[in-house]
């Protein structure tokens, strides 16, 4: 049994009292334990603010970028070991583990490059502009790092990437981080943090890890701090409503539930159709459907829905479920017993709302090398709702597992309304080759999404799958998805910085901030 | 007695039941009454969303700009009448009334020009960038209008500008507005709205006025809506914490309390010194100190503080207080009885915290053409705190009237800490000519402010006073100031728009959104 440690104030710390047990979701067996009980987070926050912040702010973007590069390398150098931790505690296949671990090192490397590009500066500056009749009096908006701490609260499904994607942005902005992974899959987070600390690249106080409950951490957030949360809408709501957060205007970024939609238009080219099928099959099964960006609703032009149902079934037949450490297995278990219970209850909600199962089963699954009585396994599942407007739960309840719902459409305006019924999502994808319809659909659904992927013939072999979050594009969505925005290259830095309009003599502004 | 009306769903409406009385703060006499009781705001919100939104979104930026231009002209054409309403119900001098009314027409005109510049488009687009190894697959971030309504809740001190500056930005972004001025000074807001409606320039549902209590309006806010509030930090906190706002990630922008600081460095040029004195005297007395951007804390290099105290007294001696309709009067009353009570209690707090009155009186004032027993008059007031670090209330309690506190400094790092003690402010100003010290001070205080004005010799005759909010620069501040950002030219539009990363074939993205 491994005991996880938190990395706080430059030391590895274990809390007191009864620890929480982390299991192997393939077998249900305990693999690690952790506790943060008794830890006072006041001094932890002070360490970030008083030691980490000044250390980072003393560095240029390029110097911070070098640190990120070293962190990225440290993860990549321990890739196999980290993948093993993911398989053991998160039940991922090797491929799914890579998606998380390589996503972590890749995002750090991306922001390392951005740091290099931003160079010797310690702040960002926008263009100068004349403010009054006089030619000398100008304004220049500059961005400077917040003087507090970034607290990151992450979800169980990306124990490596979740930490890295948030930390890369905050650290490059010059703001120290306290990161809290979800406890149930924190073995990988802990192992990764060990590598990051061992790299020697981290300035003191720049990155601290809470391996377990956040205790009183969030009570310490103040006006120069930032809280970024990924997880359920309910928890996001609670965090945003914390008394001290409301009182001191602490910045909060929430990335929460999302009923991501895929849309297939009539008469797609064959390449586009195959791209659509490939993407949907991937988004249903990758990481056992436990991605905030996974496709939950599939709107298929009515002329194609039966064909899609059959072709998707054929693809999903290829998905072997079982022990994720076996090379022939394509999909592992859900992450823990609670997730399994929530998943089954969620499917029942969709069924009660008018969706019927047309592929797979919510209760039965045939496994390779694993015991369905011990692990948290489910099969890929496809539902179908032929009266989408009436299937309320399909548009409102995120079922976090390998499950999606097919729905027919034929009128473009109705389709836009149905997509919008999701109440705000992270990503939608639209597949088709009708150049008159596509911009109409994109502009119709864009207000409800942080990202829209357009699948057309010419990019069928180059495009990413919609569930992949690239560091160069913003990640987040309005409404139900939390109203947040992360990443997006330089855009992401701004959450951790204050914009300030400096007004004065043009020559001075150019000299000081140009 | 004038009865104010609300402009809702295309009609002028009066609520039922006992109305609220608006007074003339110079005499305490009633001048108007208003009620919104019994109004159900559900259909009002629906009218904005279902009629106003589509009408605005059908227009290009240039066409929306033309509407703003017409609104600006309508205000300017009725300038004298609006100024009279301000004097009567807000107790402003003619000059202070112009500051509000011309600020309204000026901000609308500024955004009209921006609309013209943005041209035929209906959305904003950022640069396209390659996302993968393949040259064709690109990403382009676009900005599209939210599909809901912008609700604007304004403070009593700018009944004209407050409405106009927020509405200009939302309308140009393509989002319909429901605006609610503070009831106590709403006569001017109502009169201005009459002119805007009469202009015939407003598309149906684009702008609605709530002349009184907001009733159940805010309960209707959802995931595609935006709430912008200016007022006290306490109310801002409440609005941000509304259950439906938290649950649906409604966007909220708060502009609240601010302990704006002015800093005078050692050895200023004479021009710089005079600029500093002129600005402080103006910021203490303009609009009877009832500006969110007024200078509340004045940090003077210890070598100059006695001289400043004497010179400032000489300037303030010129401020005649009394009936604001008289041309010889330079400062009118506070806006209402509650403001007067709050002001006196606030001054007592500062005194209890170690500040002592060195100019004027919190209880006595000599008046021209007015009766101190009837109107809400006070004199300009200067306090001084020689141990600034210990004067906690001076850094934490905003006294909303013609009052400021002088404090000495000599160490630059300590000065930065003292300025930061304000907990986040709208604007700070720094006066001096030491080119080594200035950038250090600006970068030190920028994280705590939305704006910093640098007063130096070369701009002494061209610079604005720090309390003036220009539409080209962002207006807002972190922490205590609410954590918001308004205006700033095109920057301000983004609060009312959703950014969406569109990914796909480069040629298509260029064609659709380029």
HADDOCK unambig.tbl for C-alpha pairs under 7 A between the chains (distance, minus, plus):
assign (segid A and resid 134 and name CA) (segid B and resid 462 and name CA) 5.66 0.50 0.50
assign (segid A and resid 136 and name CA) (segid B and resid 459 and name CA) 6.58 0.50 0.50
assign (segid A and resid 137 and name CA) (segid B and resid 459 and name CA) 6.12 0.50 0.50
assign (segid A and resid 137 and name CA) (segid B and resid 462 and name CA) 6.20 0.50 0.50
assign (segid A and resid 137 and name CA) (segid B and resid 463 and name CA) 5.91 0.50 0.50
assign (segid A and resid 144 and name CA) (segid B and resid 446 and name CA) 6.99 0.50 0.50
assign (segid A and resid 144 and name CA) (segid B and resid 447 and name CA) 5.97 0.50 0.50
assign (segid A and resid 145 and name CA) (segid B and resid 447 and name CA) 6.72 0.50 0.50
assign (segid A and resid 146 and name CA) (segid B and resid 447 and name CA) 5.80 0.50 0.50
assign (segid A and resid 147 and name CA) (segid B and resid 447 and name CA) 6.87 0.50 0.50
assign (segid A and resid 223 and name CA) (segid B and resid 423 and name CA) 6.96 0.50 0.50
assign (segid A and resid 223 and name CA) (segid B and resid 478 and name CA) 6.72 0.50 0.50
assign (segid A and resid 223 and name CA) (segid B and resid 479 and name CA) 4.30 0.50 0.50
assign (segid A and resid 224 and name CA) (segid B and resid 479 and name CA) 6.91 0.50 0.50
assign (segid A and resid 237 and name CA) (segid B and resid 246 and name CA) 5.70 0.50 0.50
assign (segid A and resid 237 and name CA) (segid B and resid 247 and name CA) 5.86 0.50 0.50
assign (segid A and resid 240 and name CA) (segid B and resid 246 and name CA) 6.97 0.50 0.50
assign (segid A and resid 241 and name CA) (segid B and resid 241 and name CA) 5.95 0.50 0.50
assign (segid A and resid 241 and name CA) (segid B and resid 246 and name CA) 6.85 0.50 0.50
assign (segid A and resid 246 and name CA) (segid B and resid 237 and name CA) 5.68 0.50 0.50
assign (segid A and resid 246 and name CA) (segid B and resid 240 and name CA) 6.95 0.50 0.50
assign (segid A and resid 246 and name CA) (segid B and resid 241 and name CA) 6.84 0.50 0.50
assign (segid A and resid 247 and name CA) (segid B and resid 237 and name CA) 5.85 0.50 0.50
assign (segid A and resid 248 and name CA) (segid B and resid 479 and name CA) 5.07 0.50 0.50
assign (segid A and resid 248 and name CA) (segid B and resid 480 and name CA) 6.04 0.50 0.50
assign (segid A and resid 249 and name CA) (segid B and resid 478 and name CA) 6.94 0.50 0.50
assign (segid A and resid 249 and name CA) (segid B and resid 479 and name CA) 4.91 0.50 0.50
assign (segid A and resid 249 and name CA) (segid B and resid 480 and name CA) 6.96 0.50 0.50
assign (segid A and resid 249 and name CA) (segid B and resid 482 and name CA) 5.73 0.50 0.50
assign (segid A and resid 249 and name CA) (segid B and resid 483 and name CA) 5.39 0.50 0.50
assign (segid A and resid 250 and name CA) (segid B and resid 479 and name CA) 6.78 0.50 0.50
assign (segid A and resid 423 and name CA) (segid B and resid 223 and name CA) 6.95 0.50 0.50
assign (segid A and resid 439 and name CA) (segid B and resid 512 and name CA) 6.09 0.50 0.50
assign (segid A and resid 446 and name CA) (segid B and resid 500 and name CA) 5.95 0.50 0.50
assign (segid A and resid 447 and name CA) (segid B and resid 144 and name CA) 5.99 0.50 0.50
assign (segid A and resid 447 and name CA) (segid B and resid 145 and name CA) 6.73 0.50 0.50
assign (segid A and resid 447 and name CA) (segid B and resid 146 and name CA) 5.80 0.50 0.50
assign (segid A and resid 447 and name CA) (segid B and resid 147 and name CA) 6.87 0.50 0.50
assign (segid A and resid 447 and name CA) (segid B and resid 498 and name CA) 5.46 0.50 0.50
assign (segid A and resid 449 and name CA) (segid B and resid 500 and name CA) 6.18 0.50 0.50
assign (segid A and resid 450 and name CA) (segid B and resid 499 and name CA) 6.32 0.50 0.50
assign (segid A and resid 450 and name CA) (segid B and resid 500 and name CA) 4.50 0.50 0.50
assign (segid A and resid 450 and name CA) (segid B and resid 501 and name CA) 6.18 0.50 0.50
assign (segid A and resid 451 and name CA) (segid B and resid 500 and name CA) 4.90 0.50 0.50
assign (segid A and resid 451 and name CA) (segid B and resid 501 and name CA) 4.42 0.50 0.50
assign (segid A and resid 451 and name CA) (segid B and resid 502 and name CA) 5.74 0.50 0.50
assign (segid A and resid 452 and name CA) (segid B and resid 500 and name CA) 6.93 0.50 0.50
assign (segid A and resid 452 and name CA) (segid B and resid 501 and name CA) 6.19 0.50 0.50
assign (segid A and resid 452 and name CA) (segid B and resid 502 and name CA) 4.82 0.50 0.50
assign (segid A and resid 452 and name CA) (segid B and resid 503 and name CA) 6.21 0.50 0.50
assign (segid A and resid 453 and name CA) (segid B and resid 502 and name CA) 5.85 0.50 0.50
assign (segid A and resid 453 and name CA) (segid B and resid 503 and name CA) 4.68 0.50 0.50
assign (segid A and resid 453 and name CA) (segid B and resid 504 and name CA) 6.06 0.50 0.50
assign (segid A and resid 454 and name CA) (segid B and resid 503 and name CA) 5.89 0.50 0.50
assign (segid A and resid 454 and name CA) (segid B and resid 504 and name CA) 4.84 0.50 0.50
assign (segid A and resid 455 and name CA) (segid B and resid 504 and name CA) 6.47 0.50 0.50
assign (segid A and resid 458 and name CA) (segid B and resid 505 and name CA) 6.67 0.50 0.50
assign (segid A and resid 459 and name CA) (segid B and resid 136 and name CA) 6.58 0.50 0.50
assign (segid A and resid 459 and name CA) (segid B and resid 137 and name CA) 6.13 0.50 0.50
assign (segid A and resid 459 and name CA) (segid B and resid 504 and name CA) 6.82 0.50 0.50
assign (segid A and resid 459 and name CA) (segid B and resid 505 and name CA) 5.84 0.50 0.50
assign (segid A and resid 462 and name CA) (segid B and resid 134 and name CA) 5.67 0.50 0.50
assign (segid A and resid 462 and name CA) (segid B and resid 137 and name CA) 6.20 0.50 0.50
assign (segid A and resid 463 and name CA) (segid B and resid 137 and name CA) 5.91 0.50 0.50
assign (segid A and resid 473 and name CA) (segid B and resid 501 and name CA) 6.05 0.50 0.50
assign (segid A and resid 474 and name CA) (segid B and resid 501 and name CA) 6.36 0.50 0.50
assign (segid A and resid 478 and name CA) (segid B and resid 223 and name CA) 6.72 0.50 0.50
assign (segid A and resid 478 and name CA) (segid B and resid 249 and name CA) 6.94 0.50 0.50
assign (segid A and resid 479 and name CA) (segid B and resid 223 and name CA) 4.31 0.50 0.50
assign (segid A and resid 479 and name CA) (segid B and resid 224 and name CA) 6.94 0.50 0.50
assign (segid A and resid 479 and name CA) (segid B and resid 248 and name CA) 5.07 0.50 0.50
assign (segid A and resid 479 and name CA) (segid B and resid 249 and name CA) 4.91 0.50 0.50
assign (segid A and resid 479 and name CA) (segid B and resid 250 and name CA) 6.80 0.50 0.50
assign (segid A and resid 480 and name CA) (segid B and resid 248 and name CA) 6.03 0.50 0.50
assign (segid A and resid 480 and name CA) (segid B and resid 249 and name CA) 6.95 0.50 0.50
assign (segid A and resid 482 and name CA) (segid B and resid 249 and name CA) 5.74 0.50 0.50
assign (segid A and resid 483 and name CA) (segid B and resid 249 and name CA) 5.40 0.50 0.50
assign (segid A and resid 498 and name CA) (segid B and resid 447 and name CA) 5.45 0.50 0.50
assign (segid A and resid 499 and name CA) (segid B and resid 450 and name CA) 6.29 0.50 0.50
assign (segid A and resid 500 and name CA) (segid B and resid 446 and name CA) 5.94 0.50 0.50
assign (segid A and resid 500 and name CA) (segid B and resid 449 and name CA) 6.18 0.50 0.50
assign (segid A and resid 500 and name CA) (segid B and resid 450 and name CA) 4.49 0.50 0.50
assign (segid A and resid 500 and name CA) (segid B and resid 451 and name CA) 4.88 0.50 0.50
assign (segid A and resid 500 and name CA) (segid B and resid 452 and name CA) 6.93 0.50 0.50
assign (segid A and resid 501 and name CA) (segid B and resid 450 and name CA) 6.18 0.50 0.50
assign (segid A and resid 501 and name CA) (segid B and resid 451 and name CA) 4.42 0.50 0.50
assign (segid A and resid 501 and name CA) (segid B and resid 452 and name CA) 6.20 0.50 0.50
assign (segid A and resid 501 and name CA) (segid B and resid 473 and name CA) 6.05 0.50 0.50
assign (segid A and resid 501 and name CA) (segid B and resid 474 and name CA) 6.37 0.50 0.50
assign (segid A and resid 502 and name CA) (segid B and resid 451 and name CA) 5.75 0.50 0.50
assign (segid A and resid 502 and name CA) (segid B and resid 452 and name CA) 4.82 0.50 0.50
assign (segid A and resid 502 and name CA) (segid B and resid 453 and name CA) 5.85 0.50 0.50
assign (segid A and resid 503 and name CA) (segid B and resid 452 and name CA) 6.21 0.50 0.50
assign (segid A and resid 503 and name CA) (segid B and resid 453 and name CA) 4.67 0.50 0.50
assign (segid A and resid 503 and name CA) (segid B and resid 454 and name CA) 5.89 0.50 0.50
assign (segid A and resid 504 and name CA) (segid B and resid 453 and name CA) 6.07 0.50 0.50
assign (segid A and resid 504 and name CA) (segid B and resid 454 and name CA) 4.83 0.50 0.50
assign (segid A and resid 504 and name CA) (segid B and resid 455 and name CA) 6.47 0.50 0.50
assign (segid A and resid 504 and name CA) (segid B and resid 459 and name CA) 6.82 0.50 0.50
assign (segid A and resid 505 and name CA) (segid B and resid 458 and name CA) 6.65 0.50 0.50
assign (segid A and resid 505 and name CA) (segid B and resid 459 and name CA) 5.83 0.50 0.50
assign (segid A and resid 512 and name CA) (segid B and resid 439 and name CA) 6.09 0.50 0.50
